[in-house]
Amino acid sequence: MTLEWGVMSVTVAAEVFLLLLVTLPGTQRFRKSLISISKSALQPMFSVVPFAFFLLMDIYWKYEHSSECEGPLCTVVDVDRHHKSVYRSQRNVMLAVGAVVLYWLLFRVTLLLISLEKLGLQLKKLKESAKPVDS
């Protein structure tokens, strides 16, 4: 399971990096290329959504079927192992939920920037067509 969480961490890092690049102010010269990079990265990054839900279901199943350590049979090591497992599961849930939220944010910001670019082109065309003809 470590490999899956490693892949999820790399994907979240890529989403954060792309989201920061797209929303960073002062990148007007590179805006079109950043939008096209983000737009082309959205389709392969969509695989993070079902993957995150699969991992969340796995965590839920492990939580429901984990043995509860109670009574005098539990040692300090068993209790410590159980607490570490719970903390690890909570961290992984945050990572999976964060991956889905970041993908949604990247998707919405990219669509917003695409629509802003289209509106800018329409405004430019309207300004050019509304110029008075000098005779």
C-alpha positions, 0 to 999 in steps of 0.5 A, a space after each residue: 500500500 505504500 506505493 499507492 500512497 506514494 503515487 497519491 502524494 506525487 499527484 497531489 504535489 503536481 496538482 498543487 504545483 500546477 494550481 500555483 503556476 496557473 493562479 500566480 499573478 504576473 504570468 501574463 506572458 505565459 498564461 496561454 501556455 500554462 492554460 494549455 498545459 493545465 488543460 492537457 494535464 486534467 484528463 490524465 489527472 482525473 484518474 486520481 478521483 476514482 483512485 482516491 475513492 478506492 483508497 478511502 474505501 480500503 481505509 474504511 474497510 480496514 477500520 471496520 475490520 480491525 481488531 480492537 485491543 481491550 482488556 488485560 491481553 493488550 500490551 503497551 506495544 499493541 496499543 501503540 501499534 493501534 494508535 499509529 495505525 489510526 494516525 496513519 489512516 487519518 493522514 491518508 484520508 486527508 491526503 485522499 480528500 485533498 487530492 480530490 479537492 485539489 483536482 476539482 479546484 484545478 479543473 474549475 480554475 482552468 475552466 474559468 481561465 479558458 472562459 476569461 480568455 474567450 471573453 477577452 477575445 470576444 471583447 477584442 473583436 467587438 472593439 475592433 468592429 466598433 471602431 469608427 471608419 475615418 473617411 
